[in-house]
Amino acid sequence: MKKSILLTLSLLITILLSACSPATPASTTNSAPTQSEISQTSTSSEIQCSDTKTAIAQRGAILIDVREPYEYTEAHLESAILIPLNTLSVESLQSHGIQKDDEIITQCRSGNRSLQAQKLLTNLGYTNVKSLSGGITICMAL
């Protein structure tokens, strides 16, 4: 009986310790991002709609829409490139000619997915990425 309890406790401790192990670093393959890659801690950087329009017009910033194709079809900002969040990778960006030092602004409907995309891209080594604060719903209202 004591051996059974001891074995159960050992197994439980092993499971708990393995669940607390650090996440693996973000991959540079063309596979879709994992949840751990998206949620890794990185410095959050957001940009307002008016500043986004200026960045695109004056500095050639690249606007990436990370929503699904049906959402993009319904409405999107001019010059936005559609790369859904679940397909966002180094390869998907390179296929559009986007380099790691380009100024990139991610956007979605409300700002949640674009912030996840901003964190993912930062983790993948992109150095100048911002997320559109409030998403497309804010910009369309202006």
Secondary structure, 3 states (H helix, E strand, C coil): CHHHHHHHHHHHHHHHHHHCCCCCCCCCCCCCCCHHHHHCCCCCCEECHHHHHHHHHHHCCEEEECCCHHHHHHCCCCCCEECCHHHCCHHHHHCCCCCCCCCEEEECCCCHHHHHHHHHHHHCCCCCEEEECCCHHHHHHC
